[in-house]
Amino acid sequence: MADPLAIVIRTENHDGCTVLSVRGEIDLATAPALQDAVDGVLAGHPPALVLDLSEVDFLGSVGMTILVSAHEALGRSDRFAVVAEGPGTSRPLQLTKLDEIIPIFRTLSDAVAAVRVEG
């Protein structure tokens, strides 16, 4: 299990969309930090949210639960996307078939373009 300090989360705005960029491992030790970051963003009622997991080496089931919760909280799948390009993130999402529920992209620019809210 990873050290809870082994996760780094940045919040940025890209073209009117909130992006949470995560680096490290998402497991039982680090998931509370990610959950707090997601909850903080969702409390502000963002028009769209992208979770960039391109620098995540491991995505455990607790992390996937956070993704599903964020997807459900936003209410519309076109307002939420995940960037997952490496085997540590894309493979678990494919094996669990979450990639059929949550929009998954290989690049941040593609994800932001898909959820961007005009105006």
N, C-alpha and C positions, 0 to 999 in steps of 0.2 A: 504494500500500500504506500502511496506517495505521501510525502510530507505536505501538509496543508499549505505551506508556503511555496510549494513547487508548482503553483499555478499562478499565472499572471493574466489579468483581465483588463483590457482597455476598452473604454467606451468612446466612440467617435460618431460624428455625423457625416454621412456621405450622400450628397444629393437629396437631402430631406429625409433620409432613412437612418435610423439608429443602428450602429454596428457594434456588436460586442465581439472583440477579437480575443481569443483565448490561446494561451501557450502553456504547454505542460501535459499533465495527465489528468483525466477526469475519472475519479474513483470515489470510494466512500469517504476518504480523507479530504479531498478537494471539492467535492460536490457542494457542500454548504456555501462555499465562497461563490461558486457559479450561480447557485440558486439565489443568493442574496443579490448578486449583480442583475440577474434576470428580473427578479421581483422589483428591484429599484427602477429599472427601465420601464417595466410594465405599469408601475404606479403612475408614471408620467403620461400614460396613454399615447404612446408613439404611433404615428401613422403607419409605420412599418418597422420591422426588426429583422436584422440578419445576424446570425451567430456564425462567426468565422472561426472554424475549427481547423484551419489549414496548418496550424502549428501545434496541433494536439497529437501526441504520440499514442495515447490509449484512451478509448471511450468505453467506459464500463456501463453496465445496465442502469445504474443510478443517473448517469449523464444522459442516457437516452430517455429516461423518465422526465428529466428536466426539459428536454426538447419537446416531448409530447405535451407537457403542461403548458409550455410557452405557446405552442401551436394552438392549443385549445383556448388559451386565454385571449389570443388575438381574434379568435372567432372566424377568420377568413384565411384560407391557405394562401391567397395572393398577397397577404401582408406579412408573411413570415417565410424565411428561407435559411438554409444552412449551407455553409461552404465546407465541404469534406472531400479532400482530394487524395489523402494518403490512405494506406491500408489499415492504419490504426483507427480511422474514423469511417471511411466509406464502406469497408467490409462489414463491420457490425451492423451498420444501417441497412445494408443489402440483405444480410442473413436474417435479420429480424423483420424485413419487408417494410421498415419505416420509410424507406425511400419511395414507397408507393403512396405514402400518406403526406409526408413532409417534402416540400420541394428542396432538392439537393443540387448544388452547383459545384463545379470544379474551381471556379474563380470568384473572387469577391466582386469584380466588376459585373459579371453575369448575374450574380445574386441580387446586387443592388439594382441593376436595370430591370430585373423581373418584379421587384416589389416597390420600386420608386413611385411615390405619389406625386402627381403633377399638381402645380399650383400652390 
